[in-house]
Amino acid sequence: MSTLTATAEEPRTTPARPAYRVTGRRVLASEWAKLWSLRSTWITLGLGLLFLVAFGLIAASRYKSEIGSSHMDRDFAASTAVSLSLFGTNFAQLALGVLGVLVTAGEYSTGMIRSTLAAVPRRLPVLWSKAAVFGLVALVVGTLGAFVAFGFGSGIVSGTPAAMSLSHAGVLRSLLGAGLYLGLVGVIGAALGALLRSVAGGISVLVAALMLIPGLVSLLPSSWQNDISPYLPSNAGESMFALTHDSTALSPGAGLLVFVCWTALALGGAAYRLARTDA
């Protein structure tokens, strides 16, 4: 007689998947990957670097060719190797600022922002990470471009009254200040993109703040200009890397403080809208 032995089958257990944790490092890594996966990033950063270096070399070459001539503009004749090399900063700021707008507003245009905020429900770390990642990239590109432009530009104007080297007082501060200025412009662009959620709107406000408003302020009475003009974003930023300052301009430290305040204002507005409104 055979007996059947029943053996209890052990329940099959599926190994539990580790819970996904949203950390600051992971959000930064995600934004870093998204930034470099776009072709526009490489193109626009290349244009920003090209503008900074090329226009600096053009200005230095023009100074070299016109030095000593009677038709040379008086203000241009007083240029230094630093001011000539950083002549392209105004053009580079547009490229980096526009790319900053695209970094944030581009996700709203494509609808990818919904997936991003679903992965990071707290929302604000997304803004801080985007601003930090692109600000760092813009800072590196701007600083690299400033030193490259100065290296070639100082060689072009060597032997002229504009000749300078890195050992001259204020030169290193000016080059680093130009890189920092462009880095903060990138952060402002990213903040405007998140605030307005429109590529066209963000670019329009950026161009107006950096280029159009200073021209409009110049139409005001002189007493008003002296009180307002130094505190505009572009003028405060320029004082960060200017080698010399007149009586109406801010000092480098004061200019940095004012420009950081403008940056914080743009980021604060973007953070408020991101936290308070739907994507």
C-alpha positions in Angstrom: 0.0 0.0 0.0 1.5 3.2 -1.1 1.1 6.4 0.8 1.0 9.8 -0.7 3.0 12.3 1.1 1.7 15.8 0.6 4.4 18.4 0.6 3.4 21.9 1.1 4.5 24.1 -1.7 6.4 27.1 -0.7 4.8 30.3 -2.1 6.7 31.9 -4.9 8.0 35.3 -4.0 9.0 37.9 -6.5 12.0 39.9 -5.3 10.8 43.3 -4.3 12.0 46.1 -6.5 14.0 48.7 -4.7 12.1 51.9 -4.1 13.2 54.7 -6.4 14.4 57.7 -4.5 14.5 61.1 -5.9 17.7 62.7 -4.8 19.4 66.0 -5.8 22.3 64.1 -7.4 19.9 62.1 -9.6 18.0 65.1 -10.6 21.2 66.9 -11.6 22.4 63.8 -13.5 19.1 63.7 -15.4 19.3 67.4 -16.3 22.9 67.0 -17.4 22.0 64.1 -19.7 19.0 66.0 -21.2 21.1 69.1 -21.8 23.8 67.3 -23.8 21.3 65.1 -25.7 20.1 68.1 -27.7 21.8 69.2 -30.9 20.9 72.8 -30.2 23.1 72.7 -27.1 26.2 72.0 -29.1 25.4 74.4 -31.8 24.4 77.3 -29.6 27.3 76.9 -27.2 29.6 76.8 -30.2 28.1 80.0 -31.5 28.5 81.7 -28.1 32.2 80.7 -28.0 32.7 81.8 -31.6 31.1 85.2 -31.0 33.2 85.8 -27.9 36.5 84.9 -29.6 35.8 86.1 -33.1 34.5 89.6 -32.3 37.3 90.1 -29.8 39.9 89.3 -32.5 38.1 91.5 -35.0 38.1 94.4 -32.5 41.8 93.9 -31.8 42.7 93.7 -35.5 40.8 96.9 -36.2 42.6 98.7 -33.4 45.9 97.5 -34.7 45.2 98.7 -38.2 43.9 102.1 -37.2 46.4 102.9 -34.4 48.0 106.3 -35.0 45.6 107.2 -37.8 43.7 110.6 -37.6 40.3 109.2 -38.2 40.4 106.8 -35.2 37.6 107.3 -32.7 38.8 108.8 -29.5 37.0 106.3 -27.3 38.2 103.4 -29.4 41.8 104.8 -29.1 41.6 104.5 -25.3 40.8 100.8 -25.5 42.9 98.2 -23.8 43.6 94.6 -24.6 41.0 93.5 -22.1 38.2 95.7 -23.5 39.1 94.7 -27.1 39.2 91.0 -26.3 35.8 91.1 -24.4 34.1 93.1 -27.2 32.2 90.0 -28.2 30.6 89.5 -24.7 27.4 91.3 -25.8 27.0 88.9 -28.7 27.9 85.8 -26.7 25.3 86.7 -24.0 22.5 86.5 -26.5 23.6 83.0 -27.6 23.9 81.7 -24.0 20.8 83.5 -22.8 18.7 82.1 -25.6 20.0 78.6 -24.9 19.0 79.0 -21.3 15.5 79.9 -22.3 15.4 76.8 -24.5 16.6 74.6 -21.7 13.4 75.2 -19.7 10.8 76.6 -22.1 11.6 73.9 -24.7 10.2 71.3 -22.3 6.9 73.2 -22.1 6.7 73.4 -25.9 7.2 69.7 -26.4 5.1 68.6 -23.3 8.1 66.8 -21.8 7.7 68.9 -18.7 4.9 66.6 -17.6 7.1 63.6 -17.6 9.8 65.5 -15.8 7.5 66.7 -13.0 6.0 63.2 -12.7 9.4 61.9 -12.0 10.2 64.7 -9.6 6.9 65.6 -7.9 8.4 68.3 -5.6 9.0 70.4 -8.8 11.5 72.9 -7.4 14.5 70.6 -7.5 13.9 70.5 -11.3 14.3 74.3 -11.6 17.4 74.4 -9.3 19.0 71.6 -11.2 18.3 73.1 -14.6 19.7 76.5 -13.5 22.7 75.0 -11.8 23.7 72.7 -14.7 23.3 75.2 -17.5 24.7 78.0 -15.4 27.9 75.9 -14.8 28.2 75.1 -18.5 27.7 78.8 -19.5 30.3 79.8 -16.9 32.9 77.4 -18.3 32.2 78.4 -21.9 32.3 82.1 -21.1 35.5 81.9 -19.0 37.2 79.7 -21.6 36.2 82.1 -24.4 37.3 85.2 -22.4 40.8 83.7 -21.8 41.2 82.5 -25.4 40.1 85.8 -26.8 42.5 87.7 -24.5 45.3 85.3 -25.4 45.0 86.0 -29.1 43.9 89.6 -28.8 46.8 90.6 -26.5 49.2 89.1 -29.1 47.6 91.2 -31.9 47.9 94.5 -30.0 51.3 93.7 -28.6 53.6 96.8 -28.9 50.7 99.2 -28.9 49.3 101.4 -26.1 46.6 98.8 -25.5 49.0 96.0 -24.8 48.5 94.2 -21.5 49.3 90.8 -20.0 47.6 88.6 -17.3 50.0 90.1 -14.7 48.6 93.6 -15.1 46.3 94.7 -12.3 42.7 93.9 -12.8 43.1 91.7 -16.0 42.5 88.4 -14.3 39.5 89.8 -12.4 38.0 91.1 -15.6 38.4 87.8 -17.5 36.9 85.8 -14.6 34.2 88.5 -14.2 33.2 88.1 -17.9 32.9 84.3 -17.5 30.8 84.8 -14.4 28.6 87.3 -16.1 27.8 85.0 -19.0 27.1 82.1 -16.5 24.6 84.2 -14.7 23.0 85.3 -18.0 22.5 81.7 -18.7 20.8 81.2 -15.4 18.5 84.2 -16.1 17.6 82.8 -19.4 16.7 79.4 -17.8 14.6 81.3 -15.2 12.7 83.4 -17.8 12.0 80.2 -19.8 10.4 78.6 -16.7 8.6 81.8 -15.7 7.0 82.5 -19.1 6.9 78.9 -20.4 7.3 80.3 -23.9 10.4 80.2 -26.0 9.5 83.4 -27.9 8.3 85.2 -24.8 11.5 84.3 -22.8 13.8 85.4 -25.6 11.9 88.6 -26.1 12.1 89.6 -22.4 15.8 88.6 -22.3 16.7 90.7 -25.3 14.6 93.6 -24.0 16.3 93.5 -20.5 19.8 93.2 -21.8 19.8 95.4 -24.9 16.6 97.4 -25.5 15.9 98.9 -22.0 19.4 100.5 -21.7 18.9 102.3 -25.0 15.5 103.6 -23.9 16.9 104.8 -20.5 19.4 106.8 -22.5 16.5 109.0 -23.7 15.7 110.0 -20.1 17.1 113.2 -18.6 20.7 113.0 -17.5 19.9 113.1 -13.8 17.5 110.1 -14.2 20.0 108.2 -16.3 22.7 108.5 -13.6 20.3 107.1 -11.0 18.8 104.3 -13.1 21.3 103.2 -15.7 24.0 101.6 -13.3 21.5 99.3 -11.8 20.1 97.9 -15.1 21.1 94.2 -15.6 23.4 94.7 -18.6 25.2 97.8 -17.1 25.6 96.1 -13.7 27.0 93.0 -15.4 29.4 95.1 -17.5 30.8 96.7 -14.4 31.8 93.1 -13.2 34.4 92.8 -16.0 35.2 96.4 -16.9 38.8 97.2 -16.3 38.2 100.8 -15.5 35.1 102.5 -14.1 33.9 106.1 -14.3 32.0 108.0 -11.6 28.6 106.8 -12.8 29.4 103.1 -13.0 29.2 100.6 -10.1 32.3 99.0 -8.7 32.9 95.3 -9.7 31.7 94.1 -6.3 28.6 96.3 -6.4 27.9 95.3 -10.0 28.1 91.6 -9.0 25.7 92.1 -6.1 23.1 93.9 -8.3 23.3 91.3 -11.0 23.0 88.5 -8.6 19.9 90.2 -7.2 18.4 90.3 -10.8 19.2 86.6 -11.2 17.6 85.8 -7.8 14.5 87.8 -8.8 14.1 85.9 -12.1 14.6 82.6 -10.3 12.2 83.5 -7.5 9.5 84.3 -10.1 10.1 81.1 -11.9 10.0 79.1 -8.6 6.7 80.7 -7.6 5.0 79.9 -10.8 6.3 76.4 -11.0 5.1 75.7 -7.5 1.8 77.4 -7.7 0.5 76.6 -11.2 0.0 73.4 -13.2 2.4 72.4 -16.0 
